[in-house]
Amino acid sequence: MNRFTAEADPAPVEPALFRDGMSRVPGAVHLVSTDGPAGSGGFTATAVTSVADTPPTLLVCANGANRSCGRLIENGVFGVSTLSHADEELAAAFAGRTGIYGEDRFRLGRWTRLVTGSPVLETAIAGFDCRVIEARPLATHLVIFGEVVGVHLGPAQPALVYRGRRFHGL
């Protein structure tokens, strides 16, 4: 076996070890929000990335058991707000760390709506308004692809990142 040949059947990676490894990977912090006939909802996410610029498309990975994720799929629209370091309190609230839930979360911060009616944070470094074009289940999560139909550019300021199970400014 040379150094580039993989083992035939490697032992599965323990979930705790995987989570520890991923905790060392810094990620931008976003609020993913929705509103529509199924109601409003939102959650904090680091698993957000661009897919293509023609047409503008991004993806969000979300726990499929999350109620807000279900509302997002039912509404067929969502907003992504990329947070600044000043928005750490909002990130904690939408992550369920503060005891503030449901509609009460949207009383924090200043929100706007672009094309789809999904809330986008006015103070976000960048905000993206999206229509769901596909959602694929994978393990415990949904990989949600969204066509970007509106963009909000907020003030240039230090970003909020998540690393080592804590928020940091960058």
Secondary structure, DSSP 8 states (H G I E B T S, - for coil): --TT---SS-----HHHHHHHHHTS-EE-EEEEE-STT--EEEEES-EEEEEETTEEEEEEEETT-HHHHHHHHHTEEEEEE-BGGGHHHHHHHTT-SS--GGGGGGSS-EEE-SSS-EEETTSSEEEEEEEEEEEEETTEEEEEEEEEEEEE-----BEEEETTEEEE-
